[in-house]
């Protein structure tokens, strides 16, 4: 868990976001813009695909911060 937090903090610093915001994006609890999704892909050198970030976002019900069973 500590490793994820450190990685989230590094990515947050690169994106200009908070660590909790990045954690929510990683867990699929919140979406992000296509531009930011591509930025995440570039920063992670392709280990995280923009399409994966955006696909999770498409499965989030409107006004529901928790991911659906399909997205998990």
C-alpha distances in whole Angstrom, upper triangle without the diagonal:
4,5,5,6,9,10,10,12,14,15,16,18,20,21,22,19,17,13,13,16,14,11,14,16,13,13,17,17,19,22,23,26,27,27,24,23,25,24,20,22,23,21,18,22,22,18,18,21,23,25,21,20,24,24,21,23,26,25,24,27,29,28,25,21,20,20,22,22,24,21,18
4,5,5,6,9,10,10,12,14,15,16,19,20,20,18,16,12,13,16,14,12,15,17,15,15,19,19,21,23,24,27,28,28,24,23,25,23,20,22,23,20,18,21,22,19,19,23,24,26,23,22,25,26,23,25,28,27,26,29,31,29,27,23,22,22,25,26,27,24,21
4,5,5,6,8,10,11,12,14,15,17,18,20,18,16,13,14,16,14,12,16,16,13,15,18,19,21,22,22,25,26,26,22,21,23,21,18,19,20,17,15,18,19,16,16,20,22,24,21,20,24,24,22,24,27,27,26,29,31,30,28,24,23,22,25,25,26,23,21
4,5,5,6,8,10,10,12,14,15,16,17,15,14,10,11,13,10,8,12,13,10,11,14,16,17,18,19,22,23,23,19,18,20,19,15,17,18,15,13,17,17,14,14,17,19,21,18,16,20,21,18,20,24,23,22,26,27,26,24,20,19,19,22,22,23,19,18
4,5,5,6,9,10,10,12,14,15,16,13,11,7,9,11,9,8,11,13,11,12,16,16,17,19,19,22,23,23,19,19,21,19,16,18,20,16,15,19,19,17,16,19,20,23,20,18,21,23,20,21,25,24,23,26,27,26,24,20,20,20,23,24,25,21,20
4,5,5,6,9,10,11,13,14,15,14,12,9,11,13,11,11,14,15,13,15,18,19,20,21,20,23,24,23,19,19,21,18,16,18,18,15,14,17,19,16,16,20,21,23,21,19,23,24,22,23,27,27,26,29,30,29,27,23,23,23,26,27,28,24,23
4,5,5,6,8,10,11,12,14,13,12,9,12,13,9,9,13,13,11,13,16,17,18,18,18,20,21,20,17,16,17,15,12,14,15,11,10,14,15,13,12,16,17,20,18,16,20,21,20,21,24,24,24,27,28,28,26,22,22,21,25,25,25,22,21
4,5,5,6,9,10,10,12,10,9,6,8,9,6,6,10,10,8,11,14,14,15,15,15,18,19,18,14,14,16,14,11,14,15,12,11,15,16,14,13,16,16,19,17,14,18,20,17,18,22,22,21,24,25,24,22,19,19,19,22,24,24,20,19
4,5,5,6,9,10,10,9,7,5,8,10,8,9,12,13,12,14,17,17,17,18,17,19,21,19,16,16,18,15,13,16,16,13,13,17,18,17,16,19,19,22,20,18,21,23,21,21,25,25,24,27,27,26,25,21,22,22,25,27,27,24,23
4,5,5,6,9,10,10,10,8,12,12,10,11,15,14,13,16,18,19,19,19,17,19,20,18,15,16,17,13,11,14,14,10,11,14,16,15,14,17,18,21,20,18,21,23,22,22,26,26,25,29,29,28,27,24,24,24,27,29,29,25,24
4,5,5,6,8,8,9,8,11,10,7,10,12,11,11,14,16,17,16,16,14,15,16,15,11,12,13,10,8,11,11,8,8,12,13,13,12,14,14,18,16,14,17,20,18,18,22,23,22,26,26,25,25,21,22,21,25,26,26,22,22
4,5,5,6,5,5,5,8,8,6,9,11,11,11,14,16,16,15,15,13,15,16,15,11,13,14,11,10,13,14,11,12,15,17,16,14,17,16,19,18,15,18,20,19,18,22,23,22,25,25,24,23,20,21,21,24,26,26,23,22
4,6,5,6,7,8,12,11,10,13,15,14,15,18,19,20,18,18,16,17,19,16,13,15,16,13,12,15,14,11,13,16,18,18,17,19,18,22,21,18,21,24,22,22,25,27,25,28,28,27,27,23,24,25,28,30,30,26,26
4,6,8,10,11,14,13,11,14,16,14,15,18,19,20,18,18,15,16,16,14,11,13,13,9,9,12,11,8,11,13,15,16,15,17,16,20,19,17,19,22,21,21,24,26,25,28,28,27,27,24,25,25,28,30,30,26,26
4,5,9,10,12,10,9,13,14,12,13,17,17,18,15,14,12,12,13,11,8,10,11,8,8,12,11,9,12,14,16,16,14,16,14,18,18,15,16,20,19,18,21,23,22,25,25,24,24,21,23,23,26,28,27,24,24
4,7,10,12,10,10,13,15,14,15,18,19,19,16,16,13,14,16,13,11,13,15,11,12,15,15,13,15,18,19,20,18,19,18,21,21,17,19,22,21,20,23,25,24,26,25,24,24,21,23,24,27,30,30,26,26
4,7,8,6,7,10,11,11,13,15,16,15,13,13,11,13,15,14,11,13,15,12,12,16,16,14,15,19,20,19,17,19,17,20,19,16,18,21,19,18,21,23,21,23,22,21,21,18,20,21,24,27,27,23,23
4,5,5,7,9,10,11,13,15,16,15,13,14,13,16,18,17,14,16,18,16,14,18,19,16,17,21,22,21,18,20,19,22,21,17,19,22,20,19,22,23,21,23,23,21,21,17,19,20,24,26,27,23,23
4,5,5,6,9,10,10,12,14,14,13,15,14,17,19,19,15,16,18,16,14,17,18,15,16,19,20,19,17,19,19,21,19,16,19,21,19,18,22,23,21,23,23,22,21,17,18,19,23,24,25,22,21
4,5,5,6,9,10,10,12,11,11,13,14,17,19,19,16,16,19,18,15,19,20,18,18,22,22,20,18,20,19,21,19,16,18,20,17,17,20,20,18,20,20,19,17,13,15,16,20,22,23,19,19
4,5,5,6,9,10,11,9,8,10,10,13,16,16,12,13,16,15,13,16,18,16,17,20,20,19,16,18,16,19,17,13,15,18,15,14,18,18,16,18,18,16,16,12,14,15,19,21,22,18,18
4,5,5,6,9,10,10,9,10,10,13,15,15,11,11,14,13,10,13,15,13,13,17,17,15,13,15,14,16,14,11,14,16,14,13,17,18,16,19,20,19,17,14,15,15,19,21,21,17,17
4,5,5,6,9,8,9,11,12,15,17,18,14,14,17,16,13,15,18,15,15,18,18,16,13,16,16,17,15,12,15,16,13,14,18,17,16,19,19,18,16,13,13,13,17,18,19,16,15
4,5,5,6,5,6,8,10,14,16,17,14,13,17,16,14,16,19,17,17,20,19,18,15,16,15,17,14,11,13,14,11,11,15,14,12,15,16,15,13,9,10,10,14,16,17,13,13
4,5,5,6,5,6,7,11,12,14,11,10,13,13,10,13,16,15,14,17,16,15,12,13,12,13,11,8,10,12,9,9,12,13,11,15,15,15,14,11,11,11,14,16,16,12,13
4,5,8,8,9,10,14,15,16,13,11,14,14,10,12,15,14,12,16,14,12,9,11,12,13,10,8,11,12,9,10,14,14,13,17,18,18,16,13,12,11,14,16,15,12,11
4,5,8,10,12,16,17,19,16,14,17,17,14,16,19,18,16,19,18,15,12,14,14,15,11,10,12,12,9,10,13,12,11,15,17,16,14,11,9,8,11,12,13,10,9
4,5,7,10,13,14,17,14,12,16,17,14,15,19,18,17,20,18,16,13,13,13,13,10,8,9,9,6,7,10,9,8,11,13,13,11,9,8,6,9,11,11,7,8
4,7,10,14,16,18,16,14,18,19,16,18,21,21,20,23,21,19,16,17,16,16,13,11,12,12,9,8,11,10,8,10,12,11,8,5,5,5,9,12,13,10,10
4,7,10,13,15,13,12,16,16,14,17,20,19,19,22,20,19,16,16,14,15,13,10,10,12,9,7,10,10,8,10,11,10,9,6,8,8,12,15,15,12,13
4,7,9,12,10,9,13,14,12,15,17,17,18,20,18,18,14,14,11,12,11,8,7,9,7,5,8,10,8,11,11,11,11,9,11,10,13,16,15,12,14
4,7,8,6,7,10,11,10,13,15,15,16,18,17,17,14,13,10,11,11,8,7,11,10,7,10,13,12,14,14,14,15,13,15,14,17,19,18,15,17
4,5,5,6,9,10,11,12,14,15,17,18,17,18,15,13,10,11,12,9,8,12,12,9,12,15,14,16,15,16,17,16,18,17,19,22,21,18,20
4,5,5,6,9,10,11,12,14,15,16,15,17,13,11,7,9,11,9,7,11,12,10,12,15,15,18,18,19,20,19,20,18,20,23,21,18,20
4,5,5,6,9,10,11,12,14,15,15,17,14,12,9,11,13,11,10,14,15,14,15,19,19,21,21,22,22,21,23,21,24,26,24,21,23
4,5,5,6,9,10,10,12,14,14,15,12,11,8,11,12,9,10,14,14,12,15,18,17,20,20,21,21,19,20,19,22,24,23,19,21
4,5,5,6,9,10,11,12,11,12,9,8,5,8,9,6,7,10,11,10,13,15,16,19,19,20,20,18,19,17,20,22,20,17,18
4,5,5,6,9,10,10,9,12,9,8,5,8,10,9,10,13,14,14,16,18,19,22,23,24,24,22,23,21,23,25,23,20,21
4,5,5,6,9,10,10,12,10,10,8,12,13,11,12,15,16,16,18,21,21,24,24,25,25,23,24,22,25,27,25,21,23
4,5,5,6,8,8,9,7,8,7,11,11,9,11,14,14,14,17,19,19,23,23,24,23,21,21,20,22,24,22,19,20
4,6,5,6,5,7,5,5,5,9,10,9,11,14,14,15,17,19,20,24,25,26,25,23,23,21,23,24,22,19,20
4,6,5,6,9,9,9,9,12,13,13,15,17,18,19,21,23,24,27,28,29,28,26,26,24,27,28,26,23,24
4,5,8,9,9,10,11,14,15,13,16,19,19,19,22,24,24,28,28,29,28,25,26,24,27,28,27,23,24
4,5,5,6,9,10,13,13,12,15,17,17,19,21,23,23,27,28,29,27,25,24,23,25,26,25,21,21
4,6,8,9,11,14,14,14,17,19,19,21,23,25,26,29,31,31,30,28,27,25,28,28,26,23,23
4,5,6,8,11,11,12,14,16,17,18,20,22,23,27,28,30,28,26,26,23,25,25,23,20,21
4,6,10,12,10,11,15,15,16,18,20,21,22,26,28,29,27,25,24,21,23,23,22,18,18
4,7,9,7,8,11,12,12,14,16,17,19,22,24,25,24,21,20,18,20,21,19,15,16
4,5,5,7,9,10,11,13,15,16,18,21,23,25,23,21,21,18,20,21,18,15,16
4,5,5,6,8,10,11,12,15,16,20,21,22,22,20,20,18,19,21,18,15,17
4,5,5,6,9,10,10,12,15,18,19,22,21,20,19,16,17,19,16,13,15
4,5,5,6,9,10,11,13,17,19,20,19,18,17,14,15,16,13,10,12
4,6,6,7,9,11,11,15,17,18,17,15,15,12,14,16,14,11,12
4,5,5,6,9,10,14,15,17,16,15,15,13,14,16,14,11,14
4,5,5,7,9,13,14,17,16,15,15,11,12,13,11,8,11
4,5,5,7,11,13,15,13,12,11,8,9,11,9,6,9
4,5,5,9,10,12,11,10,11,9,10,13,11,9,11
4,6,8,10,12,12,12,12,10,10,13,11,9,12
4,6,9,12,10,11,10,7,6,9,7,6,10
4,6,8,7,7,7,6,6,10,9,8,11
4,6,5,8,8,8,7,11,11,11,13
4,5,8,10,11,11,15,15,14,17
4,6,9,11,12,16,17,16,18
4,6,8,9,13,14,13,14
4,7,9,13,14,12,13
4,7,9,12,10,10
4,7,8,6,7
4,5,5,7
4,6,5
4,6
4
